[in-house]
């Protein structure tokens, strides 16, 4: 059995929000190039993502919101939903395949076809709330995947781990007070979306980090806060909102993680998955805007997954 699936779709390259926007198609090209250069490319099972259906999206998004997004797609050019988030004619197709990639990954790991999976997809998802697009995000792909695991595979406990530099407010809003879903996260604070520290729900373990924090602070958060919560929850599946914009080279924030830190946290999560989840991990790309650092960080993350 190939350990790791690598799931993407050409539609994810056709979404763009303007020539100077940091959330650009070249992000996926940089990841693919680094995967080949590292030699990992031949050790993963390549899969093309399906598109998520309205029914699958509606497990976490309102039907009214889905319909509104479909109506907002422009025939040409860009339609701005907020100052950061725009639709082009291909955005919804890309977002459907991004969510569909996570659904497919959940299916693959829950049926035992692979041990784990990485979804190289865009737009990202973790800022998208039940009825609101924001922060480059349209559909919350990881939330859609978690809901699919609960509904279609009969799991009763899943965990979502978010190490993006920005707080996953959408994921928190969708699953707050749902005891089946534990979310643990680190993020820079204060920083967009300027939330995550006031009275989080009991199933939310949010660890804000000040600007300049690096590997030592990440380790303290993981060992002191994440792991005790994960051990108590005993997740049957771990999903990762894998944002790599906390890297020290990233232009949009001020944390100082390195490839070594991403490899370390991946190993820690794999040990939890081995104890409670039959090793099942689904990871999906969120942020990461320094192209070289993004590619190197994903390779460091995936090298650990492939070694499972």
Phi, psi and omega in degrees: 000129169294132185292317195238131171266143175241112191243128178207183178202142180302333179302331182293344176273346185268347174281128173209154186238030179114152190295335182256008183282133182293334180272081193244160179302332181298343176301315181288324176299318180298320179294313180299319179296317180292326178297317178292313183298329182282346185085359181285337187306323184279355183255008179242156176269111182281131179226144175265131185288139168283171173268136177292142178276164176302321180298318179293319178294325185288354172292336181233341179246149178289149177300324180295320178295314180302315179297321180295320177297316179298321179291335186275353182293125180280154174288330175204164179072206185236144171240113185277124175275328171206177184301337183260342196232119181231154172255136165250179184301342185253359189298312185295323176299316178298315182293324175297318180287330175296313177293321178296328177298317181291321175300313179298319179297318177300316178300316184295318182282328181284336176268357177082011180290324173225165178276321182207174184207149172238131180256110178269086190223160173203153005292159174293179189224340199287350174272345184288123180267183181308319185221035182207127171271141178191163173057043181076358192251140181245302174245141184274091189300315181293321177296319177300318179294320178296316179296325177294319179299320180289318187277319188263337183245001174070020178287152180246347180216119173232157177236142174244125180248127185232110177248020171300154181288340178256141181297136178280070185298326181294314178299318178298314181298321183291320189250004178308131177069013172266105187293347179286339187240118171260132173243128173239141185208155164237152178194156176285138177216134001281140178188155176314136005266024172058045178207181177106358183245349184260108172050056176295155179297161183301335181267013179243121178245092184260128180239094177289143180236138178285157177308141181094348180295144181228214186299323181296316180292324176298316180297319178298319180294315183292310184289323185272330187241309185294306189297318176301320179293319179295318179297322179290327183281330182052062185294143176272352177202138174247126172251140182243123165276095192267084172266134183248025180271003169275003177295145184297340180270354187288137185277348189262358184206191189224023172274174191225040177289160176231174177304323180299323179292319179294323176295318181297312183294328176297316179298318179299317180292326178295326178292321175296316180297323179294325181284323191238337192238021182055029178079007189280118178226135172237121182243137181226137183296133170247254182270186182130106193234358168267107197301315180295314180297323178299310180300315180295321182291318177298319178298318178298318177297311184288329178301322177292319179298316181296330183281000183301000000 
